[in-house]
Amino acid sequence: NNTIVRFDVFTGGTNFGNIDIELFDEDKPESVKNFLLYVYSGGYSNLLIHRVDTNVAAQAVLQAGHVRLQKPHSSNTFDGYFQNRSLGRITNEFSVGPLLSNTFGTIAAARVSSATNSATTDWYINLADNVSLDSFQGGFTVFGRVINTTSPNNGTNLLNYFATITNLTFAFFSSEAFQQLPFSAYHFSYSTNIQVVTNIVVVTNDVVITNTVITTNTVIATNILGVQFRDLFTIQTSIQRGGVTPEKVRPKFKFGFPPAKVRSTTNATFTVSGSATDNSAVQRVVYDNGQAVEIVRGTTNWIGDIPLIPGTNRFAFRSIDRFGNESKSVLRTIFYQVPTPLPLAIIGAGTVIGGTNQQKFDLGRNYTLTAKTAKGNFFAGWQGNFVTPSTRLTFGMTTNVTNVTAVFATNSFPRLRGSYVGLMTPRTTNSGPHVAGMITMNLGPAGIYNGRLQPLSRTFPIRGFFNVANGSTITGMRGSSPLRLSLTISTNGPAEIHGEYVDGAEVADVVMYRFERTTETVPQTGQFTFAIAPQESSAIGEGFGIGTVDISGDAEVTLNGSRQDSADFSQSTAIYSGAHFPLFMRWSSDEALFGWMAFGTNNDTFEGSVRWLRPVFTNLFGEAGYVNGSRFTAPAEGQPLLSWTNGSVLLSGDDLESPIEIPVSLEGGGVTAATNNITLQLTPESGGRITGSFVHPGSQAVTPIWGVFLQQSNMAAGFFPGTNRSGSIRLRSLQ
């Protein structure tokens, strides 16, 4: 009188054969009921045989149960499936009733190897005598057998076919890897030049970069085996003997305890109970905790001991009849109270509102702490498990909360607040434009700042805060390249910030100064000239870049200059803390001239190193130079521009075979140069500039000269254009 279920096996769009299975209704009742529940509910329609293991030395099995196909006869490539929903984990029945061994042709409940009571939807048929499964961690429950037959494609003969099948492959999906998937025919698909385009959007806390970067990777793949849906083996189930006619009436479910008003408990296990009814029979009552479906004890009158986790627990209860019809779900929320001491520490002058050290906080509940500073101090941020500059900290209490520290410090940031400007100078000569450029920020009285990072290649918004050690580090991404900006603010002397900016393997030094607002006339007010001396063996030649600087009484700086290659530039900036101003000129995304200028103690001179980034340079991106600036004062009528009258003009570089030195006189307030071999003319101009020309002894061409007087150095310097590289001009005293 045992129930008999038929498996009609399909492949290639036709019925490949069938397997009749006799179920052991009385010997293994719960396992049989569980199996029939999925049969009646349609869970075993279009069921995929997703695993065939032919290794007799291990466990040779045919397995199915949780993988279903929507269109099993389709010629499309197998690329997806539906998964049967679990209706609860049943208790292992291996030791219930007769001890039935996992021999050839028997069907058993599949389960997680390490969890004895974990069988749900999956089953397997033994393709060999797998008696080792009888003693493995409580045994695997056999609940039926395949009925033998003489037909070649039916019963145990069909099992023998699967026991010797060789065309096994694997297919990967996001949720499962089928490594022992049988199929009956080969349909190859070839894929080449697969283009993968990924849109990476980088958004992080204390962000350096929030830009979209599109990267394209090309993957070459050939001979990729594509199995079609119709090649797979699928099963249709039907009951041949002992079945009943299914119906669609939903069972009913009712809670007895707890009532809906019960919301919390101090016990790790919560007992629930109630009743359920159905027009035929209630098969089980289950609850879903969001991770797994579990079965409680009893049916029409049920009871369950529900394990709880600390904090909020949510459950959905329902009853299920033998045909898979389900009642409406009834929800219950229980909060399991586990008081745990709060490890709170306070450093510095301040207090915390909302909690005290070792105060009991419930695990799983959210709490808010607020830091309150004492007068003359500032809140430097939370440290320990939670790192944030905000005075208000909201967190969920867990066992991992071991250190909550509020840090207060003497507030020096009100004195340091203001607008800062900085330059990023590559640390090595072969660094690129990604780490060269400017940085600006506004620093608030609590040490929090925002601004912009402006390397030559692009611009990023930045925000962050300085900690109690006066340091700050923020990170981000540029495509796949990690970015890091590390800064330290000086609390003594002029308001300065130093640090480094890292883009992948490239590093730049960062120096920033604050704009000093003043109502008094700055001591640097006046006119200045400057010359940029190139580095030795410069790719641009021996010429000096030149320019003038006008500084107003309210610290505004207007700069006009010419590079050694005759390109003009201009800039408007200001005097910053420590008597500094930035020389910064950007021509393109990979070409710029920049460096910090610093005034001397008498405010009549300034100097500083500069970098000139340009792709055509032989060392990839950078040349160094040095700037000398000098206050310029127009002399009285008839007085010399420098403190000497007789000297020489030295011309060198370009294509000159050797330097040319020409006598020069500054008498009468002008410049007079004469020689028997070369003609040279120089004309002083307003603001300390010099223009002139000479007949080049090599090309015989009239070659222009540009320069400036450096009165504090008692000399003049400049450049003249050459064929490939500039030449230099220097006026100096003969004394």
C-alpha positions in Angstrom: 0.0 0.0 0.0 3.0 2.3 -0.2 2.8 5.5 -2.3 4.4 5.3 -5.7 5.7 8.4 -7.4 6.9 8.5 -11.0 9.8 10.7 -12.3 9.4 11.3 -16.0 12.9 12.3 -17.2 13.1 14.7 -20.1 16.1 15.8 -22.3 16.4 17.1 -25.8 12.7 18.0 -25.6 11.5 14.3 -25.4 10.8 11.8 -22.6 14.1 10.0 -22.0 12.6 7.5 -19.6 11.0 7.2 -16.2 11.8 6.1 -12.7 9.1 4.8 -10.4 9.8 5.2 -6.7 8.1 3.3 -3.9 7.9 5.5 -0.8 8.2 4.0 2.7 5.1 5.8 4.1 5.0 4.0 7.5 8.7 3.4 8.0 9.8 7.0 7.5 6.6 9.0 7.7 8.0 12.6 8.2 10.5 12.2 5.3 7.8 10.9 3.0 5.3 13.6 4.0 8.0 16.3 3.3 8.8 14.7 -0.1 5.1 14.6 -1.1 4.5 18.2 0.1 6.8 19.4 -2.6 5.3 17.0 -5.1 1.7 18.2 -4.4 2.7 21.9 -4.3 4.4 21.8 -7.7 7.9 22.2 -6.4 9.1 19.2 -8.2 7.8 20.3 -11.7 10.5 21.0 -14.3 13.0 19.9 -11.6 16.6 19.9 -12.8 18.9 16.9 -12.1 21.7 19.3 -11.0 24.2 16.8 -9.8 25.4 13.3 -10.8 28.5 12.0 -9.0 29.8 8.8 -10.6 32.7 8.4 -8.2 31.9 5.0 -6.6 34.9 5.4 -4.2 33.2 8.5 -2.7 29.4 8.6 -3.0 27.9 7.9 -6.4 24.5 9.7 -6.4 22.0 11.5 -8.6 20.7 14.6 -6.9 17.8 17.1 -7.4 15.3 19.1 -5.5 15.9 22.8 -5.3 16.7 23.8 -8.9 13.9 24.3 -11.3 13.8 25.6 -15.0 11.1 27.7 -16.5 11.6 26.5 -20.1 13.4 23.2 -19.9 13.0 22.6 -23.7 14.4 25.9 -24.8 17.5 26.1 -27.2 18.8 29.1 -25.2 22.1 28.7 -23.3 21.6 27.5 -19.7 22.1 30.8 -17.9 19.6 30.8 -15.0 17.2 28.9 -12.9 14.5 29.1 -10.1 15.1 27.9 -6.6 12.5 26.0 -4.7 11.5 27.7 -1.5 12.2 25.8 1.7 9.1 24.9 3.7 11.2 24.0 6.8 14.0 21.7 8.0 12.8 18.3 9.1 14.1 16.0 11.8 16.4 13.2 10.6 14.6 9.9 10.6 17.5 7.5 10.0 17.1 5.9 13.4 13.3 6.0 13.3 11.7 2.6 12.4 13.8 0.1 10.5 17.4 1.0 9.8 17.4 1.4 6.0 20.8 1.5 4.3 22.0 3.8 1.5 22.2 1.0 -1.1 21.9 1.2 -4.9 18.5 2.3 -6.0 17.3 3.9 -2.7 16.2 7.5 -2.4 17.3 9.6 0.6 16.9 13.0 2.0 19.8 15.3 1.2 21.1 17.6 4.0 24.0 19.7 5.1 26.7 17.2 6.1 27.5 19.0 9.4 23.8 19.5 10.4 21.9 16.3 11.0 18.4 17.9 11.1 18.7 20.1 8.0 16.9 18.3 5.1 14.5 20.5 3.1 13.8 20.2 -0.6 16.8 18.2 -1.9 16.9 14.4 -2.3 19.3 11.9 -3.9 19.2 8.5 -5.4 22.1 6.2 -4.6 23.9 5.0 -7.8 26.0 2.6 -5.8 26.1 1.1 -2.4 27.0 4.2 -0.3 26.8 2.4 3.1 29.3 4.9 4.5 26.4 7.5 4.6 24.6 5.3 7.1 27.0 6.2 9.9 28.0 9.7 8.9 26.9 12.2 11.6 23.6 10.6 12.4 23.1 8.9 9.0 21.2 10.0 5.9 17.5 8.9 5.9 16.4 6.5 3.2 12.7 6.9 2.6 12.0 4.9 -0.6 13.4 2.8 -3.4 13.5 2.7 -7.2 11.3 -0.1 -8.6 13.3 -2.4 -10.9 12.2 -2.8 -14.5 13.3 -4.7 -17.7 12.8 -1.6 -19.9 16.3 -0.1 -20.9 15.3 3.5 -20.1 13.3 2.9 -17.0 13.9 2.2 -13.3 17.2 0.9 -12.2 18.3 0.5 -15.8 18.0 4.3 -16.2 20.0 4.6 -13.0 22.8 2.5 -14.5 22.9 5.0 -17.4 23.5 7.9 -15.1 26.0 5.8 -13.1 28.2 5.6 -16.2 27.6 9.0 -17.8 30.7 10.9 -18.7 29.5 14.2 -20.2 29.7 16.2 -17.0 30.6 19.8 -17.0 30.2 22.9 -14.8 28.4 26.1 -15.0 28.8 29.1 -12.7 26.1 31.4 -11.5 26.2 34.2 -9.0 24.7 32.0 -6.3 25.8 28.5 -7.1 28.4 26.5 -9.0 27.3 23.3 -10.7 30.4 21.2 -10.9 28.7 17.8 -11.6 26.0 18.8 -14.0 24.9 16.1 -16.5 23.7 16.8 -20.0 22.8 14.7 -23.0 24.0 16.6 -26.0 26.8 19.0 -26.9 26.1 22.5 -28.2 29.2 24.7 -28.2 29.2 28.4 -28.3 32.3 30.5 -28.9 32.9 33.9 -27.3 35.8 36.2 -28.3 36.8 39.7 -27.4 34.3 40.0 -24.5 34.3 43.7 -23.6 33.6 44.5 -19.9 32.8 48.1 -19.2 32.6 49.1 -15.5 31.3 52.4 -14.2 33.1 53.0 -10.9 31.6 55.7 -8.7 33.8 56.5 -5.7 32.0 57.9 -2.7 33.7 57.6 0.7 33.7 59.3 4.0 36.2 62.1 4.2 36.1 62.0 0.4 39.0 63.2 -1.8 37.3 62.3 -5.0 33.7 61.9 -6.1 33.9 61.4 -9.8 32.8 58.7 -12.2 35.6 56.9 -14.0 34.9 54.5 -16.9 37.4 51.7 -17.4 37.3 49.2 -20.2 39.0 45.8 -20.0 39.2 43.4 -22.9 39.0 39.7 -22.0 39.7 37.1 -24.8 37.8 33.9 -24.2 37.6 31.0 -26.7 36.0 27.5 -26.7 33.5 28.3 -23.9 31.1 25.3 -23.6 27.6 26.6 -23.6 25.0 24.0 -22.5 21.5 24.6 -23.7 18.4 24.2 -21.5 17.2 21.3 -23.7 20.4 19.4 -23.2 19.8 19.1 -19.5 17.9 16.4 -17.6 14.7 17.6 -16.0 12.0 15.7 -14.1 8.2 15.9 -14.1 6.6 14.2 -11.0 3.3 12.4 -10.7 1.7 10.1 -8.2 1.0 6.6 -9.6 -0.5 5.0 -6.5 -1.7 6.2 -3.1 -2.3 9.8 -4.0 -5.2 12.1 -3.3 -6.7 14.9 -5.3 -5.1 18.2 -4.4 -7.2 21.2 -3.4 -6.4 24.9 -3.0 -8.1 25.8 0.3 -5.7 27.7 2.6 -5.4 26.5 6.2 -5.9 28.8 9.1 -3.5 29.9 11.8 -4.0 31.3 15.3 -1.7 32.5 18.0 -2.4 31.5 21.6 0.8 32.9 23.2 2.3 35.4 23.1 -0.4 38.1 22.5 0.6 40.9 20.2 1.3 43.2 23.1 4.2 41.2 24.4 7.3 42.9 23.0 10.3 41.9 25.1 11.9 39.2 27.2 15.0 38.5 29.2 15.1 34.8 28.2 17.3 33.5 25.4 14.4 31.1 24.4 10.9 32.3 23.8 8.0 29.8 23.9 5.1 30.4 21.5 2.0 28.3 21.0 -1.3 28.3 19.2 -3.6 26.3 16.9 -4.2 25.7 13.2 -7.0 24.1 11.1 -7.5 22.9 7.6 -10.4 21.3 5.6 -8.2 18.2 5.2 -5.1 18.1 7.4 -2.5 20.6 8.7 0.9 19.1 7.9 3.2 21.6 9.7 3.5 25.0 11.3 6.6 27.0 10.5 8.2 30.3 11.3 10.6 32.4 9.2 13.3 34.4 11.1 14.7 36.0 8.0 17.5 33.4 7.6 15.8 30.0 7.6 12.3 28.4 7.8 11.9 26.3 11.0 9.2 23.8 11.9 7.6 23.9 15.4 6.1 20.9 17.3 2.5 19.9 16.6 0.0 20.8 14.0 -3.6 21.6 15.0 -2.2 22.4 18.4 1.4 23.6 18.1 4.1 24.9 20.4 7.7 26.1 19.7 10.7 27.1 21.6 12.2 29.9 19.6 15.9 30.8 20.1 16.5 34.5 20.2 19.5 36.7 19.4 20.2 39.9 21.5 18.1 42.8 20.2 15.1 42.8 17.9 13.9 39.4 16.6 11.2 39.4 13.9 9.2 36.2 13.0 6.6 35.3 10.4 4.4 32.3 11.5 2.1 30.3 9.2 0.5 26.8 8.8 0.9 24.6 5.7 -1.4 21.7 4.6 -0.3 18.5 2.8 -0.7 20.2 -0.6 1.5 23.2 0.1 -1.3 25.6 0.7 -0.3 28.2 3.3 -2.2 30.3 5.7 -1.7 34.1 6.0 1.5 34.9 7.9 1.2 36.3 11.4 4.1 38.5 12.5 5.6 38.8 15.9 8.5 41.0 17.0 10.3 40.2 20.3 13.2 42.2 21.8 15.6 40.1 23.7 17.2 42.3 26.4 20.8 41.6 27.2 22.2 44.5 29.3 25.9 45.1 28.6 28.2 47.6 30.2 29.2 50.6 28.1 33.0 51.1 28.0 33.1 54.9 27.9 36.2 57.0 28.5 36.7 60.8 28.5 40.0 62.5 27.6 40.4 66.2 28.3 38.0 68.8 29.6 34.4 67.9 28.7 31.4 65.7 29.5 29.2 63.2 27.7 25.4 63.3 27.8 23.4 60.1 27.2 25.6 57.6 29.0 28.2 56.9 31.7 31.0 54.5 31.9 29.8 50.9 32.6 26.1 51.9 32.3 24.1 49.0 31.1 23.0 49.3 27.4 20.9 46.6 25.7 22.6 44.7 22.9 20.8 45.4 19.6 19.4 48.8 20.7 20.5 52.2 19.3 21.8 54.8 21.6 23.0 58.4 21.2 25.8 60.1 23.1 26.5 63.8 22.9 29.9 65.4 23.7 29.8 68.7 25.5 33.0 70.8 25.7 34.3 72.8 28.7 35.0 76.5 28.2 38.2 77.2 26.3 38.3 73.7 24.8 37.0 72.0 21.7 35.8 68.5 20.9 38.5 66.6 19.0 36.3 63.7 18.0 35.3 60.2 19.1 37.9 57.5 19.1 38.0 53.7 19.7 35.2 51.7 17.9 33.7 54.9 16.4 35.8 57.6 14.8 34.0 60.8 13.9 34.4 64.5 14.5 30.7 65.0 15.2 29.7 65.8 18.8 26.6 63.6 18.4 27.3 59.8 18.2 24.5 57.4 17.4 25.4 53.7 17.3 23.9 50.2 17.8 25.1 48.4 21.0 26.9 45.1 20.2 29.4 42.8 21.9 32.1 44.4 19.6 31.7 47.8 21.3 34.8 47.7 23.6 36.1 51.3 23.4 34.0 54.5 23.2 36.2 57.5 23.9 35.4 61.2 23.7 38.4 63.4 23.2 38.6 67.0 24.2 41.6 69.3 23.7 42.7 72.9 24.2 41.2 74.7 21.3 43.9 76.3 19.1 41.8 76.2 16.0 40.0 79.5 16.6 43.4 81.1 16.3 44.3 79.1 13.2 41.0 79.3 11.4 40.9 81.0 8.0 41.6 80.5 4.3 44.7 78.6 3.3 46.4 78.2 -0.1 49.0 75.6 -0.8 51.2 74.1 -3.5 51.8 70.4 -4.3 55.4 69.8 -5.5 56.3 66.4 -6.9 58.9 64.7 -4.7 60.7 63.1 -7.7 61.5 64.7 -11.1 59.7 62.0 -13.0 56.3 62.5 -11.2 53.4 63.5 -13.4 50.7 66.2 -13.3 48.5 64.0 -11.0 50.5 65.2 -8.0 51.4 68.8 -9.0 49.2 71.8 -8.5 47.4 73.8 -5.9 45.2 73.1 -2.8 42.9 75.5 -1.1 40.9 75.1 2.1 38.7 76.9 4.7 39.5 75.8 8.2 36.8 76.3 10.9 37.2 76.9 14.6 36.7 73.2 15.5 39.4 72.0 13.1 37.0 70.9 10.4 37.9 72.0 6.9 36.6 71.9 3.3 38.2 73.0 0.1 39.6 71.8 -3.3 42.5 69.7 -4.4 43.6 71.0 -7.8 46.3 68.8 -9.4 47.0 69.9 -13.0 44.9 66.9 -14.4 41.7 67.5 -12.5 39.9 69.0 -9.5 38.6 67.2 -6.4 36.5 68.5 -3.5 38.0 67.7 -0.1 36.7 67.7 3.5 38.1 66.5 6.7 39.2 67.5 10.2 42.4 67.8 12.3 42.7 65.5 15.3 44.2 66.2 18.7 47.6 65.6 17.3 46.9 68.3 14.8 47.0 65.8 12.0 44.5 64.9 9.3 44.3 62.1 6.7 41.7 61.6 4.0 41.5 59.1 1.2 39.8 58.4 -2.1 40.2 56.9 -5.5 41.1 58.0 -9.0 40.0 55.1 -11.1 41.9 52.2 -9.6 44.6 54.5 -8.1 44.3 55.1 -4.4 44.6 58.7 -3.2 45.8 59.9 0.2 46.2 63.5 1.6 48.0 63.6 4.9 48.4 67.0 6.6 49.8 68.5 9.9 49.0 72.0 11.0 51.5 74.0 13.0 50.2 75.5 16.2 53.3 77.6 16.9 54.5 80.5 14.8 52.9 81.4 11.4 49.8 79.5 10.4 51.3 76.7 8.2 50.2 73.3 7.1 52.6 70.7 5.8 52.1 67.2 4.5 52.0 65.0 1.4 49.7 64.0 -1.3 49.9 60.4 -2.7 48.4 59.3 -6.0 49.3 55.6 -6.5 53.1 55.5 -6.5 53.5 59.2 -7.1 54.1 61.5 -4.1 54.1 65.3 -3.7 55.1 67.5 -0.8 52.3 69.9 0.3 53.0 73.3 1.9 50.1 75.7 2.8 49.9 79.2 4.3 47.0 81.2 5.6 45.9 84.5 4.2 46.5 87.2 6.8 43.9 89.9 6.7 45.2 93.2 7.9 44.0 96.8 8.1 47.6 98.1 8.1 49.9 98.6 5.2 52.0 95.4 4.7 55.8 96.0 4.9 56.3 94.3 1.5 54.3 97.1 -0.3 56.1 98.3 -3.5 57.7 97.2 -6.7 59.9 94.2 -7.2 61.8 92.5 -10.0 62.8 88.9 -10.1 64.9 86.5 -12.2 64.4 82.7 -12.4 67.8 80.9 -12.6 67.6 77.6 -14.4 69.1 74.4 -13.1 72.5 73.3 -14.4 72.4 71.7 -17.9 68.8 72.8 -18.2 66.8 71.6 -21.2 65.6 75.2 -21.8 69.1 76.7 -21.8 71.0 79.1 -19.7 68.6 82.0 -19.9 66.9 83.6 -16.8 63.1 83.9 -16.6 62.2 87.4 -15.6 59.3 89.4 -14.2 58.0 92.2 -12.0 55.9 92.1 -8.9 53.6 94.9 -7.6 52.4 94.6 -4.0 49.6 96.8 -2.7 49.2 98.0 0.8 46.5 95.5 1.5 48.7 92.5 0.5 47.5 92.0 -3.0 50.2 90.7 -5.4 50.2 91.3 -9.2 52.9 89.4 -11.1 54.0 89.7 -14.7 56.8 87.7 -16.2 58.3 85.9 -19.2 59.7 82.4 -19.3 63.1 81.6 -20.7 61.3 80.5 -23.9 59.7 84.0 -24.3 56.2 82.9 -23.2 54.6 85.6 -21.1 52.6 84.9 -17.9 50.7 86.9 -15.3 49.2 86.1 -11.9 47.1 87.8 -9.2 47.6 86.4 -5.6 48.3 87.7 -2.1 50.7 87.7 0.8 50.2 84.8 3.1 51.4 83.9 6.6 55.1 84.1 7.2 55.5 86.7 4.4 55.0 84.1 1.6 53.2 84.3 -1.7 52.7 81.5 -4.3 54.1 81.8 -7.8 51.8 79.6 -9.8 51.0 79.6 -13.5 49.2 76.8 -15.3 49.2 76.6 -19.1 47.6 73.2 -19.6 46.8 69.9 -17.9 50.5 68.9 -18.0 52.4 72.2 -18.0 52.9 74.7 -15.1 55.4 76.8 -13.2 55.1 77.0 -9.5 56.8 77.5 -6.1 56.5 79.4 -2.8 58.3 82.7 -2.5 59.5 83.9 0.9 60.5 87.5 1.9 63.6 88.2 3.8 63.6 89.9 7.2 64.1 93.3 5.7 61.2 92.7 3.2 63.4 94.0 0.3 64.1 90.6 -1.2 62.3 87.3 -1.7 63.4 84.0 -3.0 62.3 80.4 -3.5 62.6 77.2 -5.5 60.3 76.6 -8.4 59.4 73.7 -10.6 58.5 73.9 -14.2 56.5 70.9 -15.4 56.5 70.3 -19.1 56.2 67.0 -21.1 59.0 67.9 -23.5 61.6 67.9 -20.8 64.1 65.0 -21.0 63.3 64.1 -17.3 59.7 63.6 -18.3 57.9 66.3 -16.3 60.1 68.6 -14.2 62.9 71.1 -14.1 63.9 73.0 -11.1 64.8 76.7 -10.9 65.5 79.3 -8.3 63.9 82.7 -8.0 65.6 85.8 -6.7 63.4 88.8 -6.2 64.6 92.4 -5.4 62.8 95.6 -4.4 63.1 98.1 -7.2 63.4 101.8 -6.6 63.6 104.2 -9.6 66.8 106.3 -9.3 66.8 110.0 -9.3 67.4 111.8 -12.6 70.9 111.0 -13.9 71.7 108.5 -11.1 72.7 104.9 -12.1 70.2 102.0 -11.7 72.8 100.0 -9.7 75.4 101.1 -7.2 78.2 101.0 -9.8 78.9 102.7 -13.1 81.4 100.5 -15.0 80.9 96.8 -15.5 80.3 94.3 -18.2 77.5 92.4 -20.0 78.1 88.6 -20.2 76.3 86.7 -23.0 76.4 82.9 -22.9 74.6 79.8 -24.0 72.6 79.1 -27.2 74.9 78.6 -30.1 77.7 80.9 -28.9 81.0 79.1 -29.2 82.1 80.8 -26.0 80.8 83.5 -23.6 81.0 87.1 -24.9 81.8 89.8 -22.4 81.1 93.4 -23.4 82.0 96.5 -21.3 79.0 98.5 -20.1 78.5 101.9 -18.4 75.6 103.0 -16.3 76.6 106.7 -16.4 73.8 109.2 -16.8 71.1 106.8 -15.7 71.2 104.8 -18.9 73.0 101.7 -20.2 75.8 102.0 -22.8 77.6 99.0 -24.2 80.3 99.0 -26.9 82.8 96.6 -28.5 84.8 96.4 -31.6 83.4 93.0 -32.6 79.7 93.1 -31.7 76.9 95.6 -31.6 74.8 95.6 -28.4 72.0 97.9 -27.4 70.2 97.9 -24.0 67.4 100.2 -22.9 66.2 100.5 -19.3 62.4 100.6 -18.9 60.0 101.5 -16.1 59.7 99.0 -13.3 63.3 97.8 -13.7 63.0 95.9 -17.0 65.6 95.9 -19.7 65.1 95.4 -23.4 67.7 95.3 -26.1 69.3 93.4 -28.9 72.6 92.3 -30.4 73.8 90.9 -33.7 74.4 87.2 -33.1 78.0 86.3 -34.2 76.8 82.9 -35.4 73.6 83.6 -37.3 74.4 87.3 -37.9 70.7 87.9 -37.0 69.5 90.7 -34.8 68.6 88.9 -31.6 66.3 90.5 -28.9 67.3 90.7 -25.2 65.0 90.9 -22.2 66.1 91.3 -18.6 65.5 92.9 -15.2 67.6 94.9 -12.7 68.1 93.2 -9.3 69.0 96.2 -7.3 69.5 94.3 -4.0 72.0 92.0 -5.7 73.6 94.9 -7.6 73.2 93.2 -11.0 70.9 92.5 -13.9 69.9 89.2 -15.5 67.8 88.0 -18.4 67.7 85.9 -21.6 67.8 86.0 -25.4 66.1 83.4 -27.6 68.2 80.8 -29.3 67.8 78.2 -32.0 66.9 75.4 -29.6 67.8 76.7 -26.1 67.8 80.1 -24.6 70.9 82.1 -23.8 71.6 84.2 -20.7 72.5 87.8 -20.2 74.1 89.1 -16.9 75.2 92.7 -16.0 77.8 92.8 -13.3 80.3 95.2 -11.8 84.0 95.0 -12.7 84.8 95.8 -9.1 
